[in-house]
Amino acid sequence: MIKIFRLTLTLLPLFSCAQISDSAQLISEVKIEAHRKPVSLIASTKSVSVAGPALLNQNPPDRLLESVNLLPGARMEERSPGSYRFAVRGSALRSPFGVRNVKIYLDDFLLTDAGGNTYLNLLDPEIISKIEVYKGPEGGEFGSVTGGTVQLSTQRASGKSVAFSGGEFQNYKGSLRLADEAGKHTYQLFTGYQSTQSYREQSALERRIVYLTDRFQYSDKGNLGFMFLNSDLHYETPGGLTFEQKQANRRQARPGTAVMPGALSQQAGIYNRMVLGGISHRYRITPAFSHFISVQGSYTDFRNPFITNYEQRYERNLAFRTHFNFETATSNSFFQTRVGAEGGSNRSVIRNFDNDAGIPGAPQNFDDISAESGFIYLSQKAEFSDRLFLDASVSLNITRYRWEGIFPNHISAVRQLDTEVLPSLGISYVLMPGWSVRAKISKGNSAPTIEELRSSTQRFNTDLAAEYGWNRELGIRKQFGNSLFLEVSLFDFRLKDAIVRRQTDGGQEYFLNAGSTVQQGLETVLETKPFQLDTQLLKSVKFWLSGSFYDFRFKDFKQNENDYSGNRLTGVPMQTVQSLVSLKLWHYIGIDWAHYYTSEIALNDSNTVVSEPSLVSNITLSFPWSTSFFKADLNFTVMNLYNSEYSLGHDINAFGSRFYNPAAKRNISAGIRFRF
């Protein structure tokens, strides 16, 4: 760990990441919004990392991963384009792909369904203007989750733009955005298209999206919100490689064997189309009393030709959120009481067939599964003299599954998980302006998802239990003058009945409870405002440095004759360090240079196979271009500048030692956005 700090501090003056957009605001001054009266980060009781426009805009327009990975405690992986993982503090332990044990909201609405799944890859990164990552269990107001909660805020500023970008591997992206006000309506229309052949065989991607929002301010007291999303995604899955296969040809898809076909011959991939719509309503009944409600529904058509089968899944989801909010204030105090509820239902019709080279063949297994989950909560917020901030909440959480086997045998079961009471208490104290300390304790619970209860083995696991645990946390936030912000957080999370992933010899996955884990760590971030320089060439420079340093271990994990107690947690790097510097040249040219260090990762529970550490760098040049007819922003990006050999996501506990998903080596992209 000491070597990592020395390396980072030595290289920091050389690293750079510039934002053409306004980056003058420190994150300590950002307002944290989720479910609450907005409060500055430095006074917040929560453990939260924030990526605003300054961090998000340094990515190419088709990518979100690099911005998320700048945030301490958050980690995003992409084994191949479209195959996302989003983990918070080690929650990728149970995610072969996708997002599990992390709950995600999109403005007023839920992306995570009642079955615990989140199709984050259906979104276009360009619609997102801010990411708030709440780390660890929140207990009361966010319901049952042990990894973390993410609030995605979409673009709200008025404007018209057309953007085009392209790069190596036949990578192309185009988008159109229209946002304006019309009377009492504030509307936005976004549409985008992306395609790429990608770096490896059998890893192409194509995504089409239409996103529409409207906010109708029908009176001074109330407004209606409307959201519609239609996304159509197809991406191929090349599969994991062994170390020897990776060394022989990094770009190949998983090859076939004497008894098992390969990814290319089976046309392995994902076809996913989702239509999501929702309506929200806010109304201030009196100056102190208000009400909020949102209702939503979605339909998903999901198909997955895999090595061993072809799965078709049709999902119908309904969800709601509501709360009553009461606020009162005196000359030096503020109180907010909130009573709310959230709930949803999911019905999944799952059909598995033989995979005849990408075409459904003979039937294998037909199942219908329903999930209902929800919680009611009470939260209390108090502020005293702008110095002491208290945040207490408690929720009652309920989850139930119903399973009906249709073919080849007719069988049914109901799984009612134990009702969980999840409390949370956070305290923050501002010692002096710009300097605060905080403490938090909370309980989390995470039910198994439908994909874990009924995994690719096509069997319903009636023994899989929810994982749960207590998190304790201390933190300090310090702003030095008006130029530098430092945050350090220490946490200790004790997880029981941890859910872990296994694979059969055919590559099918299944899940089991792995006893308990001890997850202790330190997370830190250091940020400066732009330092203005009086030189002809270099006008300003801005620094960012963040890191996560973990000691995550299995405490009590025995499987058959194997005892993994004391081993490092699978799939989680013990150290990650990220650094940025923002340069601005001649008042308008930006140079973005980002570095990401990832330590070795245990790839199986026995810790006998570990990945190599990696250091990856990306650099972006951007500058504006104006005429009398339009304004434009141009950018040019070099990804993986040092031509490193690494994986952007591993297959953990992979049968046959197929752990590796090699990422692209050095490649370039360029784009232009016209603003009208």
C-alpha positions as CSV (number, residue, x, y, z in Angstrom):
1,M,0.0,0.0,0.0
2,I,2.9,2.4,0.8
3,K,4.4,1.7,-2.6
4,I,1.1,2.6,-4.2
5,F,0.9,6.0,-2.4
6,R,4.5,6.8,-3.3
7,L,3.9,5.9,-6.9
8,T,0.8,8.0,-7.1
9,L,2.3,11.0,-5.4
10,T,5.4,10.8,-7.6
11,L,3.3,10.7,-10.8
12,L,0.5,13.1,-9.7
13,P,2.1,16.2,-11.2
14,L,2.4,14.4,-14.5
15,F,-1.2,13.2,-14.7
16,S,-3.8,15.4,-16.2
17,C,-7.5,15.6,-16.9
18,A,-9.2,18.7,-18.0
19,Q,-12.8,19.6,-18.3
20,I,-14.1,22.2,-20.8
21,S,-17.2,22.4,-18.7
22,D,-17.3,24.4,-15.4
23,S,-15.1,22.5,-12.9
24,A,-14.7,25.4,-10.4
25,Q,-16.9,23.7,-7.8
26,L,-15.4,21.3,-5.3
27,I,-17.4,18.2,-4.6
28,S,-17.6,19.3,-0.9
29,E,-19.9,22.0,-2.2
30,V,-22.1,19.7,-4.3
31,K,-25.7,19.3,-3.0
32,I,-26.7,15.7,-2.1
33,E,-30.3,15.3,-3.2
34,A,-31.5,11.7,-2.9
35,H,-34.8,11.5,-1.1
36,R,-33.9,14.5,1.1
37,K,-33.7,18.3,1.5
38,P,-30.5,19.0,-0.4
39,V,-27.4,19.3,1.9
40,S,-23.8,19.9,1.0
41,L,-21.5,16.9,0.9
42,I,-19.3,18.2,3.7
43,A,-22.3,18.2,6.1
44,S,-23.9,14.9,4.9
45,T,-24.1,12.0,7.3
46,K,-23.9,9.5,4.4
47,S,-21.0,7.7,2.8
48,V,-21.4,9.0,-0.7
49,S,-19.2,9.5,-3.8
50,V,-20.3,12.0,-6.5
51,A,-19.5,12.3,-10.2
52,G,-20.9,15.5,-11.7
53,P,-20.5,16.8,-15.3
54,A,-16.8,17.6,-14.8
55,L,-16.0,13.9,-14.3
56,L,-18.6,12.5,-16.7
57,N,-17.6,14.7,-19.6
58,Q,-14.0,13.5,-19.6
59,N,-15.2,10.1,-21.0
60,P,-15.9,9.4,-24.7
61,P,-19.7,9.7,-25.2
62,D,-20.2,6.0,-25.4
63,R,-18.6,5.2,-22.0
64,L,-19.5,5.5,-18.3
65,L,-16.9,3.1,-16.8
66,E,-14.0,5.4,-16.4
67,S,-16.0,8.1,-14.6
68,V,-17.5,5.6,-12.1
69,N,-14.0,4.1,-11.5
70,L,-12.7,7.5,-10.4
71,L,-15.0,7.3,-7.4
72,P,-13.7,5.6,-4.2
73,G,-15.7,2.6,-3.3
74,A,-17.4,2.1,-6.7
75,R,-16.1,-0.2,-9.4
76,M,-17.5,-0.8,-12.9
77,E,-16.3,-3.6,-15.2
78,E,-17.1,-4.4,-18.8
79,R,-15.9,-7.9,-19.8
80,S,-17.0,-7.0,-23.4
81,P,-19.0,-4.0,-24.6
82,G,-22.4,-4.0,-23.0
83,S,-21.5,-6.7,-20.4
84,Y,-21.5,-4.4,-17.4
85,R,-20.8,-5.0,-13.8
86,F,-21.4,-2.2,-11.2
87,A,-20.1,-3.0,-7.8
88,V,-20.0,-1.0,-4.5
89,R,-17.5,-2.2,-1.9
90,G,-17.1,-5.8,-3.1
91,S,-20.7,-6.5,-4.2
92,A,-19.4,-8.0,-7.5
93,L,-18.8,-11.2,-5.5
94,R,-22.2,-12.5,-6.7
95,S,-22.3,-10.8,-10.1
96,P,-21.3,-12.9,-13.1
97,F,-22.6,-10.0,-15.1
98,G,-25.0,-7.1,-14.7
99,V,-25.8,-5.4,-11.4
100,R,-26.8,-7.2,-8.3
101,N,-26.8,-6.2,-4.6
102,V,-26.8,-2.5,-5.8
103,K,-30.0,-0.6,-6.1
104,I,-30.3,2.0,-8.9
105,Y,-32.7,4.9,-9.3
106,L,-33.1,7.0,-12.4
107,D,-34.4,10.4,-11.3
108,D,-37.9,9.7,-9.7
109,F,-38.0,6.1,-10.8
110,L,-36.5,2.6,-10.1
111,L,-34.2,0.8,-12.5
112,T,-33.9,-2.1,-10.2
113,D,-36.9,-4.5,-10.4
114,A,-38.6,-6.5,-7.7
115,G,-36.5,-9.5,-8.7
116,G,-33.3,-7.7,-7.8
117,N,-32.0,-7.1,-11.4
118,T,-30.9,-3.9,-13.0
119,Y,-30.5,-3.4,-16.8
120,L,-28.0,-0.5,-16.5
121,N,-26.6,-1.3,-20.0
122,L,-29.8,-0.3,-21.6
123,L,-29.1,3.4,-20.8
124,D,-27.0,5.7,-22.9
125,P,-24.3,7.4,-20.9
126,E,-25.1,10.8,-22.5
127,I,-28.4,11.1,-20.7
128,I,-26.7,11.1,-17.3
129,S,-25.5,14.4,-15.7
130,K,-24.8,13.3,-12.2
131,I,-24.1,10.0,-10.3
132,E,-24.4,9.7,-6.5
133,V,-23.1,6.4,-5.1
134,Y,-24.3,5.7,-1.5
135,K,-21.8,3.1,-0.2
136,G,-22.8,0.2,2.1
137,P,-26.3,-0.5,3.5
138,E,-28.5,2.5,4.1
139,G,-30.9,0.4,6.1
140,G,-34.1,2.5,6.3
141,E,-34.9,4.7,3.4
142,F,-33.5,2.6,0.5
143,G,-34.7,-0.8,1.7
144,S,-32.9,-4.1,1.5
145,V,-29.4,-3.9,0.0
146,T,-25.9,-4.5,1.4
147,G,-23.7,-3.3,-1.4
148,G,-24.9,0.2,-2.1
149,T,-27.5,2.5,-3.7
150,V,-27.0,4.7,-6.8
151,Q,-28.9,7.8,-7.8
152,L,-28.7,8.7,-11.5
153,S,-29.7,12.2,-12.4
154,T,-30.4,12.9,-16.1
155,Q,-29.7,16.0,-18.1
156,R,-32.0,18.9,-17.3
157,A,-30.5,22.0,-19.0
158,S,-32.2,23.4,-22.0
159,G,-30.4,23.0,-25.3
160,K,-30.3,21.4,-28.7
161,S,-27.4,19.3,-29.9
162,V,-26.3,16.7,-32.4
163,A,-23.3,14.5,-31.7
164,F,-21.2,12.0,-33.7
165,S,-18.2,10.0,-32.6
166,G,-16.2,7.1,-33.9
167,G,-13.1,5.0,-33.3
168,E,-11.3,1.8,-33.9
169,F,-13.0,-1.6,-34.2
170,Q,-15.8,0.0,-36.3
171,N,-17.0,2.0,-33.4
172,Y,-19.7,4.5,-34.2
173,K,-22.2,6.6,-32.2
174,G,-24.7,9.3,-33.0
175,S,-27.2,11.2,-30.8
176,L,-29.8,13.9,-30.9
177,R,-31.0,15.9,-27.9
178,L,-33.8,18.5,-27.8
179,A,-34.6,20.1,-24.4
180,D,-36.6,23.3,-23.9
181,E,-39.6,24.9,-22.1
182,A,-43.0,25.3,-23.6
183,G,-45.4,27.2,-21.3
184,K,-45.6,25.2,-18.1
185,H,-43.8,22.2,-19.6
186,T,-40.1,21.4,-19.4
187,Y,-39.4,18.6,-21.9
188,Q,-36.5,16.6,-23.2
189,L,-36.1,14.2,-26.1
190,F,-32.9,12.1,-26.5
191,T,-32.3,9.5,-29.1
192,G,-29.0,7.6,-29.7
193,Y,-27.5,4.8,-31.8
194,Q,-24.3,3.0,-31.2
195,S,-22.5,0.1,-32.8
196,T,-19.1,-1.5,-32.6
197,Q,-17.4,-4.7,-33.7
198,S,-15.1,-4.4,-30.6
199,Y,-11.7,-5.9,-29.8
200,R,-12.4,-9.6,-29.5
201,E,-14.2,-12.1,-31.7
202,Q,-17.9,-12.4,-31.0
203,S,-18.1,-9.1,-29.0
204,A,-20.0,-6.8,-31.3
205,L,-22.6,-4.4,-29.8
206,E,-25.6,-2.4,-31.2
207,R,-27.9,-0.2,-29.1
208,R,-30.8,2.1,-30.0
209,I,-32.5,4.3,-27.4
210,V,-35.3,6.8,-27.2
211,Y,-35.6,8.7,-23.9
212,L,-38.4,11.3,-23.3
213,T,-39.2,13.3,-20.2
214,D,-41.7,16.1,-19.4
215,R,-42.2,18.1,-16.2
216,F,-45.6,19.9,-16.1
217,Q,-45.7,22.6,-13.4
218,Y,-49.4,22.9,-13.2
219,S,-49.5,25.2,-10.2
220,D,-47.1,26.8,-7.6
221,K,-47.8,23.8,-5.4
222,G,-47.6,20.8,-7.7
223,N,-46.0,19.3,-10.7
224,L,-46.3,16.2,-12.8
225,G,-43.4,14.3,-14.2
226,F,-43.4,11.9,-17.1
227,M,-40.7,9.5,-18.3
228,F,-40.5,7.1,-21.3
229,L,-37.6,4.9,-22.2
230,N,-37.4,2.5,-25.1
231,S,-34.0,0.7,-25.5
232,D,-33.1,-2.1,-27.8
233,L,-29.7,-3.7,-27.1
234,H,-27.8,-6.6,-28.7
235,Y,-24.3,-7.5,-27.6
236,E,-22.3,-10.6,-28.2
237,T,-20.5,-12.5,-25.4
238,P,-17.1,-13.9,-26.3
239,G,-16.7,-15.8,-23.1
240,G,-13.7,-16.3,-20.8
241,L,-10.3,-17.6,-21.8
242,T,-7.7,-19.7,-20.0
243,F,-4.3,-18.1,-19.3
244,E,-2.8,-20.2,-22.2
245,Q,-5.5,-19.2,-24.6
246,K,-5.1,-15.5,-23.6
247,Q,-1.4,-15.7,-24.2
248,A,-1.9,-17.4,-27.6
249,N,-4.5,-15.0,-28.9
250,R,-6.0,-12.3,-26.8
251,R,-8.7,-11.5,-29.4
252,Q,-10.2,-14.9,-29.8
253,A,-13.6,-15.9,-28.4
254,R,-14.0,-18.9,-26.1
255,P,-13.0,-21.8,-28.3
256,G,-14.9,-25.1,-28.5
257,T,-13.7,-28.4,-27.0
258,A,-14.2,-32.0,-27.8
259,V,-17.4,-32.0,-25.7
260,M,-18.5,-28.4,-25.7
261,P,-19.0,-25.9,-28.6
262,G,-17.4,-22.4,-28.5
263,A,-19.0,-18.9,-28.2
264,L,-18.6,-18.2,-31.9
265,S,-20.3,-21.3,-33.2
266,Q,-23.1,-20.9,-30.7
267,Q,-23.6,-17.2,-31.5
268,A,-23.5,-16.4,-27.8
269,G,-24.9,-13.1,-26.8
270,I,-27.7,-11.0,-25.3
271,Y,-30.8,-9.5,-27.0
272,N,-32.6,-7.2,-24.7
273,R,-35.4,-4.8,-25.4
274,M,-37.1,-2.8,-22.6
275,V,-40.0,-0.3,-22.6
276,L,-40.2,1.6,-19.4
277,G,-42.7,4.4,-18.6
278,G,-43.6,6.2,-15.4
279,I,-45.5,9.2,-13.9
280,S,-44.5,11.1,-10.8
281,H,-46.4,13.7,-8.8
282,R,-45.2,16.2,-6.2
283,Y,-47.6,18.4,-4.2
284,R,-46.9,20.8,-1.4
285,I,-50.1,20.6,0.7
286,T,-49.0,23.3,3.1
287,P,-45.6,25.1,3.4
288,A,-44.5,22.4,5.9
289,F,-46.3,19.3,4.5
290,S,-45.9,17.7,1.1
291,H,-46.5,14.4,-0.7
292,F,-44.7,12.5,-3.5
293,I,-45.7,9.5,-5.5
294,S,-44.4,7.8,-8.6
295,V,-45.8,4.7,-10.5
296,Q,-44.1,2.9,-13.3
297,G,-44.3,-0.2,-15.5
298,S,-42.0,-1.9,-17.9
299,Y,-41.8,-4.8,-20.3
300,T,-38.6,-6.7,-21.1
301,D,-37.9,-9.1,-23.9
302,F,-34.7,-10.9,-23.1
303,R,-33.0,-13.6,-25.1
304,N,-29.6,-15.2,-24.4
305,P,-28.1,-17.8,-26.7
306,F,-25.5,-19.4,-24.5
307,I,-23.0,-22.3,-24.9
308,T,-25.4,-24.9,-23.4
309,N,-28.8,-23.5,-24.1
310,Y,-31.0,-20.7,-25.6
311,E,-32.9,-18.8,-22.9
312,Q,-35.9,-16.6,-23.6
313,R,-37.3,-14.4,-20.8
314,Y,-40.3,-12.1,-20.9
315,E,-40.6,-9.8,-17.9
316,R,-43.4,-7.6,-16.7
317,N,-42.7,-5.1,-13.9
318,L,-44.8,-2.7,-11.8
319,A,-43.4,-0.5,-9.1
320,F,-44.3,2.5,-7.0
321,R,-42.7,4.9,-4.5
322,T,-44.5,7.3,-2.2
323,H,-43.8,9.4,0.9
324,F,-45.3,12.1,3.1
325,N,-42.8,14.7,4.2
326,F,-43.2,17.1,7.1
327,E,-40.7,20.0,7.8
328,T,-40.4,22.5,10.6
329,A,-37.7,25.0,11.5
330,T,-36.8,27.4,14.3
331,S,-34.2,30.1,14.3
332,N,-31.3,27.6,14.7
333,S,-32.7,24.2,13.9
334,F,-34.4,22.2,11.2
335,F,-36.4,19.0,11.4
336,Q,-37.7,16.7,8.6
337,T,-39.9,13.7,9.2
338,R,-40.7,11.3,6.3
339,V,-43.0,8.3,6.2
340,G,-42.9,6.4,2.9
341,A,-43.2,3.1,1.1
342,E,-41.8,1.4,-2.0
343,G,-42.9,-1.8,-3.7
344,G,-42.8,-3.7,-6.9
345,S,-43.7,-6.9,-8.6
346,N,-42.0,-8.9,-11.3
347,R,-43.3,-11.7,-13.4
348,S,-40.8,-13.6,-15.5
349,V,-41.7,-16.2,-18.1
350,I,-38.5,-18.2,-18.7
351,R,-38.1,-20.7,-21.5
352,N,-34.9,-22.7,-22.2
353,F,-34.2,-24.5,-25.4
354,D,-31.2,-26.2,-27.0
355,N,-29.0,-23.7,-28.7
356,D,-28.6,-24.7,-32.4
357,A,-26.0,-22.3,-33.4
358,G,-27.9,-19.2,-32.2
359,I,-31.4,-20.6,-32.9
360,P,-33.8,-22.1,-30.3
361,G,-34.0,-25.9,-30.6
362,A,-35.6,-28.6,-28.6
363,P,-37.2,-27.5,-25.3
364,Q,-35.2,-28.0,-22.1
365,N,-37.0,-26.3,-19.3
366,F,-40.0,-23.9,-18.9
367,D,-40.6,-21.9,-15.7
368,D,-42.8,-19.0,-14.5
369,I,-41.4,-17.0,-11.6
370,S,-43.0,-14.1,-9.7
371,A,-41.4,-11.8,-7.2
372,E,-42.9,-9.2,-4.9
373,S,-40.8,-7.0,-2.7
374,G,-41.3,-3.8,-0.8
375,F,-40.8,-1.9,2.4
376,I,-42.2,0.9,4.5
377,Y,-40.0,3.3,6.3
378,L,-39.8,6.1,8.8
379,S,-36.9,8.6,8.7
380,Q,-36.0,11.6,10.8
381,K,-33.6,14.3,9.9
382,A,-32.5,17.0,12.3
383,E,-30.0,20.0,12.0
384,F,-28.9,22.2,14.8
385,S,-27.1,25.5,14.3
386,D,-25.7,24.3,10.9
387,R,-23.2,22.3,13.0
388,L,-24.9,19.0,14.1
389,F,-26.7,16.8,11.6
390,L,-28.6,13.7,12.6
391,D,-30.2,11.2,10.3
392,A,-32.1,8.2,11.6
393,S,-34.4,5.8,9.8
394,V,-35.9,2.3,10.0
395,S,-37.6,0.1,7.4
396,L,-39.7,-3.1,7.4
397,N,-38.8,-5.1,4.3
398,I,-40.7,-8.0,2.7
399,T,-39.7,-10.3,-0.2
400,R,-41.6,-13.2,-1.7
401,Y,-41.0,-15.5,-4.7
402,R,-43.5,-17.9,-6.4
403,W,-42.1,-20.5,-8.8
404,E,-44.1,-22.7,-11.1
405,G,-42.3,-25.4,-13.2
406,I,-44.1,-25.9,-16.5
407,F,-41.9,-28.3,-18.4
408,P,-40.7,-31.1,-18.3
409,N,-42.3,-31.5,-14.9
410,H,-45.1,-29.5,-13.3
411,I,-44.1,-28.4,-9.8
412,S,-44.6,-25.2,-7.8
413,A,-43.1,-23.6,-4.7
414,V,-43.5,-20.4,-2.7
415,R,-40.5,-18.8,-1.0
416,Q,-41.2,-16.2,1.7
417,L,-38.1,-14.6,3.0
418,D,-37.9,-13.5,6.6
419,T,-39.3,-10.1,7.2
420,E,-36.3,-7.8,8.0
421,V,-36.2,-4.6,10.2
422,L,-33.3,-2.5,9.0
423,P,-32.3,0.5,11.1
424,S,-29.8,3.2,10.2
425,L,-28.3,6.1,12.3
426,G,-25.9,8.7,11.0
427,I,-24.3,11.7,12.7
428,S,-22.2,14.5,11.2
429,Y,-20.7,17.4,13.2
430,V,-19.1,20.5,11.6
431,L,-16.1,21.3,13.8
432,M,-15.5,24.6,12.0
433,P,-16.4,25.9,8.6
434,G,-15.1,23.4,6.0
435,W,-14.3,20.7,8.5
436,S,-16.6,17.9,9.6
437,V,-16.5,14.4,11.2
438,R,-19.2,11.8,10.8
439,A,-20.2,8.3,12.2
440,K,-22.7,5.9,10.9
441,I,-24.1,2.5,11.8
442,S,-26.7,0.6,9.7
443,K,-28.0,-2.9,8.9
444,G,-28.4,-4.2,5.4
445,N,-30.2,-7.2,3.9
446,S,-30.0,-8.4,0.3
447,A,-32.4,-11.0,-1.0
448,P,-31.2,-13.4,-3.7
449,T,-32.2,-12.3,-7.2
450,I,-34.4,-14.3,-9.6
451,E,-31.2,-15.0,-11.6
452,E,-29.6,-16.5,-8.5
453,L,-32.6,-18.5,-7.3
454,R,-33.1,-19.9,-10.8
455,S,-29.7,-19.7,-12.4
456,S,-28.4,-21.1,-15.7
457,T,-28.5,-24.6,-14.2
458,Q,-32.3,-24.2,-14.7
459,R,-33.1,-25.4,-11.2
460,F,-34.9,-23.4,-8.5
461,N,-32.7,-23.2,-5.4
462,T,-35.1,-23.3,-2.4
463,D,-32.2,-23.2,0.1
464,L,-30.6,-19.9,-1.0
465,A,-31.0,-17.4,1.8
466,A,-30.7,-13.6,1.9
467,E,-27.4,-12.2,3.0
468,Y,-27.3,-9.6,5.8
469,G,-24.9,-7.7,8.0
470,W,-24.0,-4.6,10.0
471,N,-21.9,-1.7,8.8
472,R,-20.0,0.7,11.0
473,E,-18.3,3.7,9.6
474,L,-16.2,6.8,10.6
475,G,-15.2,9.6,8.3
476,I,-13.6,13.1,8.1
477,R,-14.1,15.8,5.5
478,K,-11.9,18.8,5.3
479,Q,-11.9,21.7,2.9
480,F,-8.6,23.7,3.0
481,G,-9.5,27.3,2.2
482,N,-11.2,27.6,-1.1
483,S,-8.9,25.4,-3.1
484,L,-8.6,21.8,-1.7
485,F,-10.9,19.1,-0.4
486,L,-9.9,15.9,1.4
487,E,-12.2,13.0,2.6
488,V,-11.1,9.8,4.4
489,S,-13.6,7.1,5.4
490,L,-13.0,3.9,7.5
491,F,-15.6,1.2,7.6
492,D,-16.1,-2.3,9.0
493,F,-18.8,-4.4,7.5
494,R,-19.7,-7.9,8.8
495,L,-21.7,-9.9,6.3
496,K,-23.6,-13.1,7.1
497,D,-24.7,-15.8,4.6
498,A,-22.8,-14.1,1.8
499,I,-24.0,-15.3,-1.6
500,V,-21.2,-16.5,-3.9
501,R,-21.1,-17.9,-7.5
502,R,-20.0,-21.3,-8.7
503,Q,-19.8,-22.9,-12.2
504,T,-20.5,-26.4,-13.4
505,D,-18.2,-28.2,-15.8
506,G,-20.5,-27.0,-18.6
507,G,-20.0,-23.3,-17.6
508,Q,-23.5,-23.0,-16.0
509,E,-23.6,-20.9,-12.9
510,Y,-25.2,-21.5,-9.5
511,F,-25.1,-19.8,-6.2
512,L,-24.8,-20.8,-2.6
513,N,-24.4,-19.1,0.8
514,A,-20.8,-18.9,2.0
515,G,-20.9,-18.3,5.7
516,S,-19.6,-14.9,6.8
517,T,-17.2,-12.3,5.6
518,V,-15.2,-9.4,7.2
519,Q,-15.0,-6.4,5.0
520,Q,-12.8,-3.6,6.4
521,G,-11.5,-0.7,4.3
522,L,-10.3,2.8,3.9
523,E,-11.5,5.1,1.1
524,T,-10.1,8.5,0.3
525,V,-10.4,11.3,-2.2
526,L,-8.4,14.5,-2.7
527,E,-9.6,17.2,-5.0
528,T,-8.5,20.8,-5.9
529,K,-10.1,23.6,-7.6
530,P,-8.4,24.8,-10.8
531,F,-5.2,26.7,-10.0
532,Q,-5.1,29.7,-12.3
533,L,-1.6,30.2,-13.9
534,D,-0.4,33.4,-15.5
535,T,1.5,31.9,-18.4
536,Q,0.9,32.2,-22.1
537,L,0.4,28.5,-22.7
538,L,-0.9,26.9,-19.4
539,K,-3.9,28.8,-17.9
540,S,-5.1,26.4,-15.2
541,V,-4.5,23.0,-13.6
542,K,-6.7,20.9,-11.4
543,F,-5.9,17.7,-9.5
544,W,-8.0,14.6,-8.4
545,L,-6.7,11.7,-6.4
546,S,-8.8,8.8,-5.0
547,G,-8.2,5.4,-3.6
548,S,-9.8,2.3,-2.0
549,F,-7.7,0.1,0.3
550,Y,-9.5,-3.1,1.4
551,D,-9.0,-6.1,3.6
552,F,-12.0,-8.2,2.6
553,R,-11.9,-11.8,3.8
554,F,-14.0,-14.9,4.2
555,K,-14.4,-15.4,7.9
556,D,-16.2,-18.7,8.0
557,F,-16.6,-20.4,4.6
558,K,-16.4,-24.2,4.3
559,Q,-17.6,-26.1,1.2
560,N,-17.4,-29.9,1.5
561,E,-13.8,-30.7,2.4
562,N,-12.6,-27.2,1.4
563,D,-12.0,-24.5,4.0
564,Y,-11.7,-21.0,2.6
565,S,-11.9,-19.2,5.9
566,G,-9.3,-16.4,6.0
567,N,-9.0,-16.1,2.2
568,R,-9.3,-12.9,0.4
569,L,-12.8,-12.1,-1.1
570,T,-13.1,-13.3,-4.6
571,G,-13.2,-10.8,-7.5
572,V,-12.4,-7.7,-5.4
573,P,-9.1,-5.8,-5.8
574,M,-7.5,-5.0,-2.4
575,Q,-6.2,-1.6,-3.7
576,T,-7.3,0.8,-6.4
577,V,-5.8,4.2,-7.0
578,Q,-7.0,6.8,-9.5
579,S,-5.5,10.2,-10.4
580,L,-6.5,13.0,-12.6
581,V,-5.2,16.5,-13.4
582,S,-7.1,19.0,-15.5
583,L,-5.2,21.3,-17.8
584,K,-6.5,24.2,-19.8
585,L,-4.3,25.7,-22.5
586,W,-4.8,29.1,-24.2
587,H,-8.1,29.5,-22.3
588,Y,-10.0,26.9,-24.4
589,I,-8.0,23.7,-25.1
590,G,-8.3,20.9,-22.6
591,I,-6.2,17.9,-22.0
592,D,-7.7,15.0,-19.9
593,W,-5.2,12.4,-18.6
594,A,-6.5,9.7,-16.3
595,H,-4.7,6.9,-14.5
596,Y,-6.2,3.8,-13.0
597,Y,-4.2,1.4,-10.8
598,T,-5.8,-2.0,-9.8
599,S,-4.0,-4.4,-7.6
600,E,-4.1,-8.2,-8.1
601,I,-7.5,-9.8,-7.7
602,A,-8.2,-13.3,-6.3
603,L,-10.0,-15.1,-9.1
604,N,-11.2,-18.2,-7.1
605,D,-12.2,-18.8,-3.5
606,S,-9.2,-20.9,-2.8
607,N,-7.0,-17.9,-3.9
608,T,-4.8,-20.2,-5.9
609,V,-5.2,-18.0,-9.0
610,V,-4.8,-14.2,-9.0
611,S,-4.8,-11.6,-11.7
612,E,-1.8,-9.4,-12.5
613,P,-1.9,-5.8,-11.2
614,S,-2.6,-3.2,-13.9
615,L,-2.0,0.5,-14.6
616,V,-4.2,1.9,-17.4
617,S,-4.2,5.4,-18.7
618,N,-6.5,7.4,-21.0
619,I,-5.9,10.8,-22.4
620,T,-8.5,13.2,-24.1
621,L,-7.9,16.5,-25.9
622,S,-11.0,18.7,-26.3
623,F,-11.6,22.2,-27.6
624,P,-14.6,24.3,-28.6
625,W,-15.3,25.5,-32.1
626,S,-17.7,28.4,-32.9
627,T,-19.1,30.0,-36.0
628,S,-22.0,32.4,-36.5
629,F,-24.3,29.4,-37.1
630,F,-23.4,26.9,-34.3
631,K,-21.1,26.1,-31.5
632,A,-19.3,22.8,-31.3
633,D,-17.1,20.7,-29.0
634,L,-14.5,18.5,-30.4
635,N,-12.6,15.7,-28.6
636,F,-9.9,13.2,-29.4
637,T,-9.2,10.3,-27.0
638,V,-6.5,7.7,-26.7
639,M,-7.6,4.7,-24.6
640,N,-5.1,2.5,-22.8
641,L,-2.3,4.9,-23.6
642,Y,0.5,2.6,-22.3
643,N,-0.8,-0.4,-24.3
644,S,-1.3,-2.4,-21.1
645,E,-2.5,-6.1,-21.2
646,Y,-5.3,-6.4,-18.7
647,S,-8.9,-7.5,-18.3
648,L,-11.8,-5.1,-17.6
649,G,-13.6,-7.9,-15.8
650,H,-12.8,-11.5,-14.9
651,D,-15.0,-14.6,-14.6
652,I,-14.5,-15.6,-11.0
653,N,-14.6,-19.2,-9.9
654,A,-14.7,-20.1,-13.6
655,F,-14.7,-23.8,-14.4
656,G,-11.8,-24.9,-16.6
657,S,-9.8,-21.9,-15.5
658,R,-11.5,-19.6,-18.0
659,F,-11.0,-16.5,-15.9
660,Y,-9.8,-13.9,-18.5
661,N,-11.6,-11.4,-20.6
662,P,-8.8,-9.4,-22.3
663,A,-9.5,-5.7,-22.8
664,A,-8.5,-3.7,-25.9
665,K,-5.0,-2.5,-26.2
666,R,-4.2,1.1,-27.3
667,N,-7.0,2.5,-29.4
668,I,-8.3,5.9,-30.4
669,S,-11.7,7.6,-30.8
670,A,-12.9,11.1,-31.8
671,G,-16.2,13.0,-31.6
672,I,-17.9,16.3,-32.2
673,R,-21.0,17.8,-30.7
674,F,-22.9,20.6,-32.4
675,R,-24.9,22.9,-30.1
676,F,-27.6,25.1,-31.4
